[in-house]
Amino acid sequence: MGSCPSTEVKVGVLQFKPEFMRIEENLNRIKSMVEKFDGDVLILPELTFSGYFFKDRKELFQASEKNEIVFEEMTNLARSKDLILVFGFVEKVNEKFYNSCALLLPNGRRFIYRKTHLFHREKLFFEPGDTGFFVVEFKGIRIGPAICFDWFFSESFRTLSLLGADLIAHCANLVMPYCQSASIYRAIENRVYIATANRWGKEERDGEEMEFTGMSQIVSPSGEILIRADEEGDVVISTLVDVDRSRNKMLNDFNDVLRDRRDEFYFKGKLYTGDGEGC
């Protein structure tokens, strides 16, 4: 990992529809997509290899049993392609399960982030993440991982920005229709790149159905959608990211979006009633 940034880094997002619990088959399909990618950073969806719509902890256990082969194959890819791979997986720690993502470097190092904000039925099976947010530097770009519903809480992306992230690597299985649009404002308010790797398609289990929105994208620090995939289709899309843009937090000649923050007034205040004494 270097400390002197190159001006531009090639970042990609991989959009994919996994077949539920057909992990080795999904892995082989993903490998063929990664092998065609020529860049420095590649981000894959949440729960990339297993699918999402779990019904019980037994299925989580079955998914986690395949982690060894997944990590071996993905580490080999990171090494052979000289890139950092970010992907979601089911992590088992003792008797607990986490909705996690891994950042794999070519030198074999790995960093694990556990999803901080669980969505909907995830709370029935997964533990809330306990890693906290962090940033990893690779080829001069500082990458902060986040998973799906983390986006809904502005503190998530703000924390990563305060830690120095140039790029938020957002592994996702999005079902709500407005996340892609909301990411534009998250990018603007933090002056940071956001790369969302989403899955697409439907998952049906026992008469219930979930539909995922696709439209994986990379957004610039000024809120431009630099590239976006369609709602359907397995695809890798990529663009060049200018690290200098994400490190310039000036909105104009007078406003720095991070330095202008006033922590002493946040999460504090008073409630005044209409018939009480005014300020």
Helices and strands as residue ranges (DSSP letters): E 8-15, H 23-35, E 41-43, H 57-64, H 67-81, E 84-93, E 96-104, E 110-114, H 122-125, E 136-138, E 141-147, G 148-152, H 154-162, E 167-172, H 179-190, E 193-198, E 200-205, E 208-213, E 217-219, E 225-228, E 235-242, H 243-247, G 263-265
